[in-house]
Amino acid sequence: MPPYDLNHYLALIPALRQSPAANLWSSYDEQGDVLYISFDQPRPATDSELTDDDVILRYDGDDLIGITILHASKR
């Protein structure tokens, strides 16, 4: 197992505290270089929006339920 820098995870705390829900799920597809973040248990979106910086905002009705970050390793 490679060594992990705990400070990388601690740096996430401000963003996690501001997330729209109390729960957070994430997964990373290394081959596709895509990071998936869901603000509730992952579920299909009813709508989505691609931003100018290659982030997909996923909605269920008017509620933001997750984000998909393309080219994640380059950020």
HELIX and SHEET records of a PDB file:
HELIX    1   1 LEU A    6  LEU A   10  1                                   5    
HELIX    2   2 ILE A   13  ARG A   17  1                                   5    
HELIX    3   3 ALA A   72  LYS A   74  5                                   3    
SHEET    1   A 5 TRP A  25  ASP A  29  0                                        
SHEET    2   A 5 VAL A  34  SER A  38 -1                                        
SHEET    3   A 5 ASP A  63  LEU A  70 -1                                        
SHEET    4   A 5 VAL A  55  ASP A  60 -1                                        
SHEET    5   A 5 ASP A  47  LEU A  50 -1                                        
END                                                                             
